[in-house]
Amino acid sequence: MLVFEFKTYGNQSQFSAVDEAIRTAKFVRNSCLRYWIDNPKVNKYDLNKYCAVLARDFSFADELNSQARQASAERAWSAISRFYDNCKKGTPGKKGYPQFQKYCRSVEYKSTGWKLALDRKSIKFTDKKGIGKLKLKGTRDLHFYQISQIKRVRLVKRADGVYVQFCVDVDRLENTEPSGTTIGLDVGLKEYYTDSNGNTVENPRFLRKGEKVLKRAQRRVSRKVKPSNNRGKARLVLSKRHLKISRQRKDHAVKLARCVISSNDVVVYEDLRIKNMVKNPCLAKSINDASWYHFRIWIEYFGKVFQRVTVAVNPQYTSQECSSCGEIVKKTLSTRTHVCKCGCTLDRDFNAARNILNRGLGTVGHTETFALDASNALGELTSTFAGEILHQQVGS
């Protein structure tokens, strides 16, 4: 499934209608959740039927497309099923009991309620909300895909405008020649990552660099009186600042992950629990600014696209263990050099990256001499997905 995003252009009344459609989608989602709380034995199909009841009882809900109402009910069921799965798996801590949504920024249509123009440069929403025809501007060309391949259309509201997302049912695969190389990655705060070859990538620190502008925008918001238009304008400026930083992080993670995957046949990384790491108040901001989780998500995605092997290994003792003799050398976070009694002296992160690679190669069944056996490696497409707590990689 590919997602193509376009910026939309229209008048103020159309964007007000988009806001109303988003509010209605939030109402349907919360109403379905309330219905499940009162009737715990209902299933996904019962929630879809309940959408018709809401349309009969509330005129503003009837104005929204019927399949858009069902998509909102599916969002509620997604939260419910995730809660059930966490309970069955015995996930430690909170199980994620479904909560009512306070803020909603998107509404989703299925195969009806919209019509794409022949030139693919505009889209018209045909339900009773009155959104009408919106112009599209983007770099993607929808002429390569049939209308039947577009399974979902989303209207997403952001600080800098309204966007339309097209979910196209296409399997993306890219054929590239095997490089015969393997790599282990150790992410960090000083350097973004250090690989098993000793190469490092600088940590961009987008939030730290833009923090001065963010603080200035936040002060302007604080000075304004709450129920005023000037406060709303100041909040919009602040939102755009945060949006820019989030886009910088995503762009950096996507480009870096694609480069790593396209250059190596096997990529090994740590199975970090970021949710637990950010509990440290001294490092939480820096860890979130590094966005390691997004980098991992894109590593796994491009691993599927380029048909590469991606392995997540247990991070325990990767920094303490000597990559030459296996001896455990205790060190604090401030100790940046690994010095072992066997004579091995390496940078702390370089030593950890070598340990990560050795664990990954042992997991997928390869020896230390991974000599141009890329065809066998590509036959073992057993990637470890984010969210799975696995101490070792499953065999193919």
C-alpha positions in Angstrom: 0.0 0.0 0.0 1.4 3.3 -1.1 0.3 6.7 0.3 0.5 9.8 -1.9 -0.1 13.2 -0.4 -1.2 16.4 -2.1 -1.7 19.9 -0.8 -5.2 21.2 -1.4 -6.4 24.7 -2.4 -9.9 26.0 -2.0 -11.9 28.8 -0.4 -12.6 29.4 3.3 -16.1 27.9 3.2 -14.7 24.7 1.8 -12.1 24.4 4.6 -14.9 25.1 7.1 -16.8 22.2 5.6 -13.6 20.0 6.0 -13.5 21.0 9.7 -17.1 20.0 10.1 -16.5 16.6 8.4 -13.6 16.0 10.8 -15.7 16.9 13.8 -18.4 14.5 12.6 -15.9 11.7 12.1 -14.6 12.3 15.7 -18.2 12.2 17.0 -18.9 8.9 15.2 -15.7 7.3 16.5 -16.4 8.4 20.1 -20.0 7.3 19.9 -19.0 3.8 18.7 -16.5 3.6 21.6 -19.3 4.6 24.0 -21.5 1.9 22.5 -18.7 -0.7 23.0 -18.2 0.4 26.7 -22.0 -0.1 27.3 -22.1 -3.3 25.4 -18.7 -5.1 25.7 -19.8 -8.1 23.6 -20.3 -6.1 20.3 -17.9 -6.8 17.4 -16.7 -4.8 14.4 -19.8 -5.4 12.4 -22.1 -4.3 15.2 -20.2 -0.9 15.2 -20.7 -0.6 11.5 -24.4 -1.1 11.9 -24.5 1.4 14.7 -23.3 4.1 12.3 -26.7 3.8 10.6 -28.4 4.5 13.9 -26.3 7.6 14.4 -27.2 8.8 10.9 -30.9 8.4 11.7 -30.7 10.2 15.1 -28.3 13.0 14.1 -28.8 15.1 11.0 -25.1 16.2 10.9 -23.9 12.6 11.0 -26.2 11.8 8.1 -24.5 14.5 6.0 -21.2 12.6 6.1 -20.7 9.8 3.6 -21.9 6.4 4.9 -18.5 4.7 4.2 -16.7 7.6 5.9 -18.8 6.9 9.0 -17.9 3.2 8.8 -14.2 4.2 8.5 -14.6 6.2 11.7 -16.1 3.1 13.4 -13.2 1.1 12.2 -10.9 3.5 13.9 -12.7 2.9 17.2 -12.5 -0.9 16.6 -8.8 -0.6 15.9 -8.2 0.9 19.4 -10.4 -1.8 20.9 -8.7 -4.7 19.1 -5.3 -3.3 20.1 -6.4 -3.4 23.7 -7.6 -7.0 23.4 -4.3 -8.1 21.8 -2.3 -6.5 24.5 -4.3 -8.3 27.1 -3.9 -11.6 25.4 -0.1 -11.1 24.9 0.3 -10.1 28.6 2.0 -6.9 27.7 3.6 -5.5 30.9 2.3 -2.2 32.2 -0.8 -0.5 30.9 -2.7 -2.3 28.2 -3.9 0.8 26.3 -7.6 0.9 27.2 -9.4 2.8 24.5 -9.9 6.5 25.2 -12.3 9.1 23.8 -10.6 11.3 21.2 -10.4 15.0 22.1 -8.5 16.2 19.0 -9.0 14.8 15.5 -7.3 16.0 12.4 -8.5 13.7 9.6 -11.5 12.1 8.0 -11.3 9.0 5.8 -13.4 8.1 2.8 -13.4 4.7 1.2 -14.5 4.0 -2.4 -17.5 6.4 -2.4 -18.0 10.1 -1.5 -15.3 11.4 -3.8 -14.6 11.7 -7.5 -11.2 12.3 -9.0 -10.9 14.6 -12.1 -9.8 13.1 -15.4 -6.6 15.2 -15.3 -5.9 14.0 -11.7 -5.4 17.6 -10.6 -8.5 18.1 -8.6 -10.9 16.0 -6.4 -14.6 16.5 -5.7 -16.3 15.3 -2.5 -19.9 14.4 -3.2 -21.4 14.0 0.3 -23.7 16.5 1.9 -21.0 18.3 3.9 -20.4 20.8 1.0 -16.7 20.4 0.6 -16.9 20.4 -3.1 -14.0 20.6 -5.6 -10.5 21.0 -4.2 -7.4 21.6 -6.4 -4.4 19.3 -5.8 -0.8 20.1 -5.9 2.0 17.6 -5.5 4.9 15.8 -7.1 3.3 12.4 -7.5 1.5 11.4 -10.8 -1.7 9.5 -10.2 -2.0 8.6 -13.9 0.0 5.5 -13.4 -2.7 4.0 -11.2 -6.3 3.0 -11.9 -9.2 4.6 -9.8 -10.0 1.1 -8.6 -6.6 0.8 -7.0 -7.3 3.8 -4.7 -8.8 2.2 -1.6 -8.9 5.1 0.8 -8.9 8.9 0.5 -8.1 10.9 3.6 -8.5 14.6 4.3 -5.8 15.6 6.8 -5.6 19.0 8.5 -2.2 20.4 9.4 -0.9 23.7 10.6 -0.1 24.9 7.1 -3.3 23.7 5.4 -5.4 20.7 4.3 -3.9 17.7 2.6 -5.4 14.8 0.7 -3.9 11.4 1.0 -4.5 8.6 -1.5 -3.9 5.0 -0.3 -3.1 3.0 -3.5 -3.1 -0.8 -3.4 0.3 -1.4 -5.0 3.2 -3.6 -3.9 6.4 -1.7 -4.1 9.5 -3.8 -4.9 12.8 -2.6 -6.3 15.4 -5.0 -7.8 19.0 -4.2 -7.0 22.2 -6.1 -7.3 23.4 -7.7 -4.0 26.4 -5.9 -2.6 27.7 -8.8 -0.5 28.2 -6.6 2.6 26.7 -6.6 6.1 26.5 -3.9 8.6 25.7 -3.4 12.3 24.3 -0.1 13.6 24.6 1.4 17.0 22.5 4.5 17.5 23.5 7.2 19.9 23.2 10.8 21.0 26.7 12.0 20.3 26.6 10.5 16.8 23.4 9.5 15.1 24.8 6.1 14.5 28.1 4.3 14.3 28.4 1.3 12.0 30.5 -1.8 12.3 33.0 -0.4 9.8 33.8 2.6 12.0 31.8 5.1 10.0 29.7 7.6 11.8 26.8 9.9 10.9 26.3 13.3 12.6 23.3 13.7 14.8 21.4 16.6 13.2 19.6 17.7 16.5 16.8 19.5 14.7 14.9 20.4 17.9 18.0 21.8 19.6 18.8 23.9 16.6 15.2 25.2 16.4 14.6 25.6 20.1 15.4 29.3 20.1 12.7 30.1 17.5 10.3 27.7 19.3 10.7 29.5 22.6 10.1 32.9 21.0 6.9 31.6 19.4 5.8 30.1 22.7 6.3 33.3 24.6 4.2 35.2 22.0 1.4 32.7 22.6 1.7 33.1 26.4 1.4 36.9 26.1 -1.9 36.9 24.2 -5.3 36.9 25.9 -6.9 33.5 25.6 -10.2 34.2 23.8 -8.7 36.4 21.1 -7.8 36.1 17.4 -4.2 37.2 18.1 -3.7 34.2 20.3 -5.0 31.9 17.6 -2.6 33.4 15.1 0.3 33.0 17.5 -0.6 29.4 18.1 -0.7 28.8 14.3 2.8 30.2 14.0 4.0 27.9 16.8 2.3 24.9 15.2 4.1 25.6 11.9 7.5 25.7 13.8 6.8 22.3 15.3 5.6 20.9 11.9 8.9 22.0 10.2 11.0 20.2 12.8 8.9 17.0 12.5 9.3 17.1 8.7 13.0 17.6 9.0 13.2 14.5 11.2 11.2 12.4 8.8 13.2 13.5 5.8 16.5 12.7 7.5 15.3 9.3 8.7 13.9 8.3 5.2 17.0 9.3 3.3 19.4 7.7 5.7 17.5 4.5 6.0 17.2 4.1 2.2 21.0 4.7 1.8 21.8 2.1 4.5 19.5 -0.6 3.0 20.4 -0.1 -0.6 24.2 -0.4 0.3 24.0 -3.6 2.4 22.5 -7.0 2.2 22.1 -7.6 5.9 21.4 -4.7 8.4 21.5 -5.5 12.1 20.3 -3.0 14.7 19.3 -2.9 18.4 15.8 -3.8 19.5 15.5 -0.7 21.7 12.5 0.0 23.9 12.3 3.8 23.4 9.2 4.0 25.5 11.2 3.0 28.6 14.4 5.0 27.7 12.6 8.3 27.6 11.6 7.8 31.3 15.1 9.2 32.1 14.3 13.0 32.5 17.9 13.9 31.7 18.0 12.3 28.3 14.3 12.3 27.2 14.5 15.4 25.1 17.7 14.3 23.3 16.3 10.8 22.7 13.0 12.1 21.2 15.0 14.6 19.1 17.1 11.7 17.6 13.9 9.9 16.5 15.5 6.4 16.6 12.1 4.7 16.3 11.3 6.5 12.9 14.7 5.4 11.7 14.0 1.8 12.6 10.5 1.9 10.9 12.0 3.1 7.7 14.9 0.6 7.9 12.3 -2.2 8.0 10.2 -0.7 5.3 13.0 -0.3 2.8 14.2 -3.8 3.8 11.0 -5.1 2.3 11.2 -2.9 -0.7 14.8 -3.8 -1.6 14.4 -7.4 -0.4 17.1 -7.1 2.2 17.5 -8.9 5.6 16.9 -6.7 8.6 17.6 -8.1 12.1 16.8 -6.6 15.5 19.0 -8.1 18.3 18.9 -7.8 22.0 20.8 -4.7 23.1 21.9 -6.1 26.5 25.6 -5.7 27.1 26.5 -4.6 23.6 28.4 -1.6 25.0 30.0 -3.5 27.8 31.1 -6.7 26.0 34.5 -6.7 24.2 34.1 -7.4 20.5 37.5 -9.2 20.4 37.5 -11.5 23.3 34.0 -11.3 24.7 35.0 -10.1 28.1 32.6 -7.8 30.0 34.2 -4.4 30.7 32.0 -2.2 32.9 31.8 1.4 31.9 29.6 4.4 32.6 27.9 6.6 30.0 30.6 9.2 30.3 33.3 6.6 29.3 33.5 6.9 25.5 36.5 4.6 24.9 36.4 0.8 25.3 39.7 -0.5 26.8 40.0 -4.3 27.4 42.8 -6.3 29.0 43.2 -8.3 25.8 44.6 -5.1 24.2 41.5 -4.1 22.3 41.1 -0.3 22.4 38.1 1.1 20.4 35.6 3.8 20.5 32.6 2.8 22.7 30.0 3.0 19.9 32.3 1.2 17.3 32.8 -1.7 19.7 29.0 -1.9 20.3 28.3 -1.9 16.5 30.7 -4.8 16.1 29.0 -6.7 18.8 25.6 -6.0 17.2 26.8 -7.3 13.9 28.2 -10.5 15.4 24.9 -11.2 17.2 22.9 -10.6 14.0 25.1 -12.9 11.9 24.8 -15.6 14.5 21.1 -15.2 14.5 20.4 -15.5 10.8 22.7 -18.5 10.6 25.7 -16.9 8.9 29.4 -17.3 9.8 31.8 -14.5 10.3 33.0 -14.8 6.7 29.9 -13.6 4.9 31.6 -13.8 1.5 29.2 -13.0 -1.3 26.5 -15.4 -0.1 24.0 -12.7 -0.7 21.6 -14.9 -2.6 21.2 -17.1 0.4 20.8 -14.1 2.7 18.1 -12.7 0.5 16.3 -16.0 0.8 15.9 -15.5 4.5 13.6 -12.5 4.5 12.7 -12.6 8.2 12.7 -9.0 9.3 11.9 -8.2 12.9 9.2 -5.5 13.1 9.0 -2.7 15.6 6.9 -3.5 18.6 8.0 -7.1 18.7 10.0 -8.0 21.8 12.3 -10.7 20.4 15.6 -11.6 21.9 16.6 -13.5 18.9 15.6 -13.6 15.2 13.3 -16.4 14.1 14.6 -18.7 11.4 13.2 -18.7 8.0 
